[in-house]
Amino acid sequence: MNQNNQFNRREILASLATSTLAASAVIGSGGILSTGCRLSESANALRPKKPVLMKVGCQHGGTGKKNLEYLARHGVFNMDGGSPKFIEGVGWDLEDSLAKKEACDKYGISLDAYHLPLSSAGIERVAMPNIMLGKSPARDREIEMIQQMISVAGKSGVKVLQYNTTIHVILRTGRTRDPARGNATYSTWDYEEALRRNEPTTIAGKVSIDEVYERITYLLDRILPAAEEYGVKLANHIADPPVPAGYRGITRWNSPDVFEGIRRFSKLSDSPSHGFNLCLGSTAEGLKDPRSEILPIINWVGDRNQIFNIHMRNIRGGWNHFQEVYPDNGDMDFVEVVRALRDVGYSGMVMPDHIPQHEDPASGSEGHAFAFGYIKALIQAVASEV
């Protein structure tokens, strides 16, 4: 090797090292510039960078004029419209669904998703309880209506349906006030406090994790063919929060190891319609170190093309004890998260979820406006990286 070639090689290596450090430098949640050199980022560093395809989205407020104008003012042009009118014993009203889409079109807003009536409200209050209670023939009639709803979504051009497969409600033990953020209050879960309350089992009684998966599989075997026929993706929301096995008689499908639960659920089907409404907050609630542990989960699910929607909610804490905080003051670094989503080619919505509350009557709209701007800025910042 001659001297000039050796010199050029050194220059190239030095340039690459400098570029790598510059690209990894981020402004952290505390406003401190850091290179963010963490073991969890090493896999992302080796990935080729891709275009940023994701967009800010919303799942609140419906498709009325007031909410659509609110979204357009804040630059939110993709949304989950909730649900069309329900026809008892049948399913969704196609005409109402088409009217919702037309209302969105007037404001340049894309109606990308709906919520199936398989919610996180708990088995006593959910609209279709027999699916997760495993009771036939009642669950078969409910599944037939889900199939009809999938057809309405497909005929309306709605490509994603969010749903839950849970028995418990969303589990929380109270709220925590934060004087440093204008006395905002954060929804809080403390497992030890929950145990002290000694709450009874649900109407489902005791249900093992294998029984939970049997009921989920029974559902998926019957609705995934309809989803494939109509080009609709079924986005399952992780049970919130992951908890130790057998809590109040139930072992949730994502508990006690949240990543293992995600892998098991993922592998129930290879259908392109089978995937996740990947709630970052709910997933982080099952982790001991959310900042480092969330990235391998995004990479794994993203590499399987099973991320159909993102709930961007941050937490402070983790497994068995956490508070749901603002997106900029939790334990996850959302710059890292958006980079990971970019690098797996995620192209769906990134939407606020479980916004902190405060005493102002406009608490909800203010919190969402803050979150919309934060997400849009994150997307633009990551898109500008070279």
Secondary structure per residue as TSV (DSSP state, phi and psi in degrees):
chain	resnum	aa	ss	phi	psi
A	1	M	-	360.0	127.4
A	2	N	-	-80.4	170.2
A	3	Q	H	-64.6	-38.3
A	4	N	H	-65.2	-41.6
A	5	N	H	-64.3	-39.7
A	6	Q	H	-63.2	-41.1
A	7	F	H	-63.9	-43.4
A	8	N	H	-62.7	-39.1
A	9	R	H	-63.1	-41.6
A	10	R	H	-63.2	-41.4
A	11	E	H	-60.9	-43.2
A	12	I	H	-63.7	-45.5
A	13	L	H	-62.6	-41.4
A	14	A	H	-64.2	-40.0
A	15	S	H	-64.8	-42.5
A	16	L	H	-62.7	-41.8
A	17	A	H	-62.4	-43.5
A	18	T	H	-63.7	-43.4
A	19	S	H	-64.4	-39.3
A	20	T	H	-63.2	-43.1
A	21	L	H	-66.0	-40.9
A	22	A	H	-65.0	-41.6
A	23	A	H	-67.7	-28.3
A	24	S	H	-89.1	-8.0
A	25	A	-	-72.0	129.1
A	26	V	E	-136.2	159.4
A	27	I	E	-88.3	114.5
A	28	G	-	-74.2	175.3
A	29	S	T	-65.0	-20.8
A	30	G	T	-94.1	6.2
A	31	G	S	81.2	16.7
A	32	I	-	-103.3	133.2
A	33	L	E	-74.5	125.8
A	34	S	E	-141.9	155.4
A	35	T	-	-80.8	-13.5
A	36	G	-	62.7	33.1
A	37	C	-	-76.9	97.9
A	38	R	-	-130.1	150.4
A	39	L	G	-57.7	-35.7
A	40	S	G	-66.2	-19.6
A	41	E	G	-88.5	-10.0
A	42	S	H	-61.9	-37.9
A	43	A	H	-65.3	-42.4
A	44	N	H	-64.6	-34.3
A	45	A	H	-63.3	-27.7
A	46	L	H	-86.1	-11.6
A	47	R	S	-77.9	140.0
A	48	P	-	-67.2	137.0
A	49	K	-	-72.1	143.1
A	50	K	-	-120.8	165.3
A	51	P	-	-62.3	151.2
A	52	V	-	-84.1	114.0
A	53	L	-	-107.9	-14.1
A	54	M	-	-72.7	161.9
A	55	K	E	-142.4	153.6
A	56	V	E	-68.4	140.5
A	57	G	-	-135.0	179.1
A	58	C	B	-146.9	147.2
A	59	Q	-	-125.1	13.5
A	60	H	S	-119.8	150.5
A	61	G	S	97.8	-17.9
A	62	G	T	76.2	-170.3
A	63	T	T	-109.7	25.5
A	64	G	S	-75.5	163.1
A	65	K	H	-56.1	-45.1
A	66	K	H	-60.6	-46.4
A	67	N	H	-71.5	-38.8
A	68	L	H	-64.2	-38.2
A	69	E	H	-67.0	-38.8
A	70	Y	H	-59.9	-46.3
A	71	L	H	-64.4	-45.7
A	72	A	H	-61.5	-39.1
A	73	R	H	-60.7	-31.8
A	74	H	T	-98.0	12.6
A	75	G	T	71.9	28.5
A	76	V	-	-106.0	109.4
A	77	F	-	-119.0	21.8
A	78	N	E	-141.2	139.6
A	79	M	E	-153.5	160.7
A	80	D	E	-97.7	119.4
A	81	G	-	-86.6	11.2
A	82	G	-	84.0	-112.3
A	83	S	-	-149.5	144.9
A	84	P	-	-68.4	173.0
A	85	K	-	-59.1	141.5
A	86	F	E	-97.3	129.2
A	87	I	E	-100.4	116.4
A	88	E	T	-54.7	129.1
A	89	G	T	78.2	-3.1
A	90	V	T	-119.8	-59.9
A	91	G	E	142.8	-135.9
A	92	W	E	-93.1	151.4
A	93	D	-	-84.6	113.0
A	94	L	H	-61.8	-40.6
A	95	E	H	-62.6	-40.2
A	96	D	H	-66.0	-38.2
A	97	S	H	-63.2	-44.2
A	98	L	H	-65.1	-34.1
A	99	A	H	-67.1	-38.3
A	100	K	H	-61.6	-43.8
A	101	K	H	-63.8	-41.6
A	102	E	H	-63.2	-40.4
A	103	A	H	-62.2	-41.6
A	104	C	H	-65.9	-40.4
A	105	D	H	-58.6	-32.5
A	106	K	T	-62.6	-25.2
A	107	Y	T	-107.6	10.2
A	108	G	T	70.4	22.7
A	109	I	-	-100.3	131.5
A	110	S	E	-88.9	123.0
A	111	L	E	-84.8	95.0
A	112	D	E	-93.3	-22.6
A	113	A	E	-151.7	160.1
A	114	Y	E	-131.7	168.7
A	115	H	E	-105.7	122.3
A	116	L	-	-69.6	154.5
A	117	P	S	-77.3	44.5
A	118	L	-	-120.1	83.7
A	119	S	-	-102.2	-174.1
A	120	S	S	-96.7	19.3
A	121	A	S	-76.6	-8.4
A	122	G	-	97.3	150.3
A	123	I	T	-62.3	-28.9
A	124	E	T	-73.1	-22.0
A	125	R	T	-118.6	-6.9
A	126	V	-	-70.2	150.3
A	127	A	S	-68.5	-29.9
A	128	M	S	-127.5	76.7
A	129	P	T	-73.9	-25.4
A	130	N	H	-71.9	-18.7
A	131	I	H	-63.2	-49.0
A	132	M	H	-88.3	-8.8
A	133	L	H	-82.9	-15.2
A	134	G	T	72.0	29.6
A	135	K	-	-102.5	110.2
A	136	S	T	-98.2	150.2
A	137	P	T	-87.3	1.1
A	138	A	H	-59.9	-40.1
A	139	R	H	-67.6	-28.4
A	140	D	H	-67.3	-38.1
A	141	R	H	-66.2	-39.6
A	142	E	H	-65.3	-40.2
A	143	I	H	-65.5	-37.3
A	144	E	H	-59.9	-38.3
A	145	M	H	-69.5	-36.0
A	146	I	H	-61.5	-41.4
A	147	Q	H	-59.9	-41.2
A	148	Q	H	-64.9	-39.5
A	149	M	H	-64.4	-37.5
A	150	I	H	-61.5	-41.7
A	151	S	H	-64.7	-39.0
A	152	V	H	-64.0	-43.4
A	153	A	H	-59.7	-48.1
A	154	G	H	-61.3	-42.2
A	155	K	H	-68.3	-21.0
A	156	S	H	-94.1	-3.2
A	157	G	T	81.1	14.1
A	158	V	-	-89.9	120.6
A	159	K	-	-101.0	-9.3
A	160	V	E	-131.6	135.0
A	161	L	E	-121.9	119.1
A	162	Q	E	-85.6	143.7
A	163	Y	E	-157.4	163.9
A	164	N	E	-122.6	150.1
A	165	T	-	-127.2	69.4
A	166	T	-	-123.4	162.1
A	167	I	S	-112.6	-48.3
A	168	H	S	-69.7	159.2
A	169	V	-	-70.9	174.9
A	170	I	-	-60.7	128.2
A	171	L	-	-96.5	121.7
A	172	R	-	-143.6	157.6
A	173	T	-	-115.4	-3.9
A	174	G	E	159.5	-160.9
A	175	R	E	-130.8	148.3
A	176	T	E	-118.0	127.9
A	177	R	E	-86.0	140.7
A	178	D	E	-121.3	96.9
A	179	P	G	-60.0	-27.8
A	180	A	G	-72.2	-15.3
A	181	R	G	-120.2	50.6
A	182	G	T	62.9	33.0
A	183	N	T	61.9	28.8
A	184	A	E	-63.4	151.7
A	185	T	E	-116.2	143.0
A	186	Y	E	-114.6	129.7
A	187	S	E	-60.9	133.1
A	188	T	E	-130.6	142.7
A	189	W	E	-126.2	127.8
A	190	D	E	-131.5	108.0
A	191	Y	H	-61.0	-40.2
A	192	E	H	-63.5	-39.9
A	193	E	H	-63.5	-40.6
A	194	A	H	-62.3	-40.5
A	195	L	H	-63.7	-38.0
A	196	R	H	-63.2	-27.4
A	197	R	H	-75.1	-21.0
A	198	N	T	52.6	50.9
A	199	E	-	-74.3	150.3
A	200	P	-	-76.6	173.7
A	201	T	-	-70.3	165.5
A	202	T	-	-82.8	-177.5
A	203	I	T	-65.0	-14.4
A	204	A	T	-76.1	-16.3
A	205	G	-	71.3	-146.5
A	206	K	-	-90.2	130.5
A	207	V	B	-134.5	120.8
A	208	S	-	-77.5	165.7
A	209	I	H	-65.2	-34.2
A	210	D	H	-67.3	-35.5
A	211	E	H	-67.3	-39.6
A	212	V	H	-59.0	-46.0
A	213	Y	H	-68.4	-32.8
A	214	E	H	-62.3	-42.0
A	215	R	H	-69.6	-38.6
A	216	I	H	-64.7	-44.7
A	217	T	H	-62.5	-40.7
A	218	Y	H	-57.0	-43.2
A	219	L	H	-65.8	-51.0
A	220	L	H	-63.2	-38.9
A	221	D	H	-58.5	-25.2
A	222	R	H	-102.1	-19.1
A	223	I	H	-108.9	-21.8
A	224	L	H	-64.1	-39.3
A	225	P	H	-58.3	-39.1
A	226	A	H	-66.4	-40.8
A	227	A	H	-62.6	-41.3
A	228	E	H	-65.4	-41.1
A	229	E	H	-60.3	-38.7
A	230	Y	H	-100.4	6.6
A	231	G	T	66.6	36.3
A	232	V	-	-110.8	138.6
A	233	K	E	-99.1	134.9
A	234	L	E	-101.4	114.7
A	235	A	E	-108.8	103.7
A	236	N	E	-83.9	132.6
A	237	H	E	-90.6	130.4
A	238	I	-	-59.4	143.6
A	239	A	-	-62.4	136.3
A	240	D	S	-120.3	115.7
A	241	P	S	-94.9	167.9
A	242	P	-	-61.8	138.6
A	243	V	-	-137.3	164.2
A	244	P	-	-56.8	151.4
A	245	A	T	-58.2	138.5
A	246	G	T	81.2	10.6
A	247	Y	B	-63.2	123.3
A	248	R	T	51.4	35.2
A	249	G	T	89.3	-7.3
A	250	I	B	-116.0	135.7
A	251	T	-	-106.3	113.0
A	252	R	-	-69.6	155.4
A	253	W	T	-66.2	-19.1
A	254	N	T	-106.8	21.1
A	255	S	-	-128.9	152.9
A	256	P	S	-84.7	-12.0
A	257	D	-	-99.5	105.4
A	258	V	H	-65.3	-40.1
A	259	F	H	-67.1	-41.7
A	260	E	H	-62.9	-38.7
A	261	G	H	-62.5	-42.1
A	262	I	H	-62.7	-42.7
A	263	R	H	-63.8	-42.9
A	264	R	H	-65.0	-44.4
A	265	F	H	-63.2	-43.6
A	266	S	H	-55.3	-40.9
A	267	K	T	-83.5	4.3
A	268	L	T	-65.3	-25.3
A	269	S	-	-156.0	147.4
A	270	D	-	-96.0	8.0
A	271	S	-	-61.6	138.1
A	272	P	T	-65.4	-10.9
A	273	S	T	-91.5	-1.0
A	274	H	E	-103.2	119.2
A	275	G	E	-171.0	-152.9
A	276	F	E	-128.3	143.1
A	277	N	E	-88.2	90.8
A	278	L	E	-77.7	98.5
A	279	C	E	-83.0	111.6
A	280	L	H	-64.9	-37.4
A	281	G	H	-64.9	-49.2
A	282	S	H	-63.8	-37.3
A	283	T	H	-66.0	-45.1
A	284	A	H	-62.2	-28.5
A	285	E	T	-62.7	-19.0
A	286	G	T	-100.1	9.4
A	287	L	-	-112.1	151.2
A	288	K	S	-85.6	-30.2
A	289	D	S	-132.7	81.6
A	290	P	H	-54.8	-38.2
A	291	R	H	-60.6	-46.7
A	292	S	H	-83.9	-32.7
A	293	E	H	-82.8	-18.6
A	294	I	H	-72.4	-30.8
A	295	L	H	-67.3	-44.7
A	296	P	H	-61.1	-30.9
A	297	I	H	-68.8	-45.3
A	298	I	H	-58.7	-44.7
A	299	N	H	-62.8	-43.5
A	300	W	H	-66.5	-49.1
A	301	V	H	-68.7	-39.8
A	302	G	H	-64.5	-38.0
A	303	D	H	-65.5	-22.8
A	304	R	T	-91.6	4.1
A	305	N	T	56.2	42.6
A	306	Q	-	-116.9	14.2
A	307	I	E	-94.5	111.3
A	308	F	E	-105.1	-18.2
A	309	N	E	-160.8	152.8
A	310	I	E	-124.5	126.3
A	311	H	E	-95.3	114.2
A	312	M	E	-97.7	92.2
A	313	R	-	-129.6	136.6
A	314	N	E	-103.7	155.8
A	315	I	E	-132.3	160.3
A	316	R	E	-117.5	115.8
A	317	G	E	120.1	-140.9
A	318	G	E	171.6	-141.5
A	319	W	T	-48.8	119.5
A	320	N	T	75.6	-8.5
A	321	H	E	-158.3	116.6
A	322	F	E	-158.8	163.9
A	323	Q	E	-126.8	140.8
A	324	E	E	-89.0	114.3
A	325	V	E	-115.1	-175.0
A	326	Y	-	-68.2	157.0
A	327	P	T	-62.1	-21.4
A	328	D	T	-97.4	-2.5
A	329	N	S	-129.6	29.3
A	330	G	S	-103.7	-172.1
A	331	D	S	-82.6	-24.4
A	332	M	S	-81.5	142.8
A	333	D	-	-94.8	106.8
A	334	F	H	-75.2	-13.6
A	335	V	H	-65.4	-46.9
A	336	E	H	-60.0	-41.5
A	337	V	H	-63.6	-47.4
A	338	V	H	-65.5	-36.7
A	339	R	H	-60.5	-43.9
A	340	A	H	-62.8	-42.3
A	341	L	H	-63.6	-40.5
A	342	R	H	-58.7	-46.0
A	343	D	H	-73.7	-19.3
A	344	V	T	-93.3	3.9
A	345	G	T	77.5	25.1
A	346	Y	-	-65.1	132.9
A	347	S	-	-124.6	8.9
A	348	G	S	-93.6	-157.9
A	349	M	E	-85.9	148.3
A	350	V	E	-118.7	112.9
A	351	M	E	-124.9	145.8
A	352	P	E	-62.9	155.7
A	353	D	-	-159.0	136.3
A	354	H	S	53.3	60.7
A	355	I	-	-68.8	139.0
A	356	P	-	-56.0	156.7
A	357	Q	B	-113.4	160.9
A	358	H	-	-151.9	-180.0
A	359	E	S	-79.7	-14.9
A	360	D	S	-64.2	136.3
A	361	P	T	-56.6	-25.6
A	362	A	T	-91.8	21.0
A	363	S	H	-50.1	-49.1
A	364	G	H	-63.8	-49.1
A	365	S	H	-68.2	-35.1
A	366	E	H	-65.7	-45.6
A	367	G	H	-62.4	-41.1
A	368	H	H	-69.5	-38.4
A	369	A	H	-60.1	-42.5
A	370	F	H	-60.9	-45.9
A	371	A	H	-67.1	-39.6
A	372	F	H	-58.6	-49.4
A	373	G	H	-61.9	-39.1
A	374	Y	H	-64.4	-45.2
A	375	I	H	-66.5	-43.9
A	376	K	H	-60.1	-42.1
A	377	A	H	-64.9	-40.8
A	378	L	H	-59.9	-46.4
A	379	I	H	-62.3	-43.9
A	380	Q	H	-65.9	-39.8
A	381	A	H	-64.2	-45.6
A	382	V	H	-68.6	-34.8
A	383	A	H	-64.9	-26.9
A	384	S	T	-83.5	-8.6
A	385	E	-	-70.9	143.4
A	386	V	-	-110.9	360.0
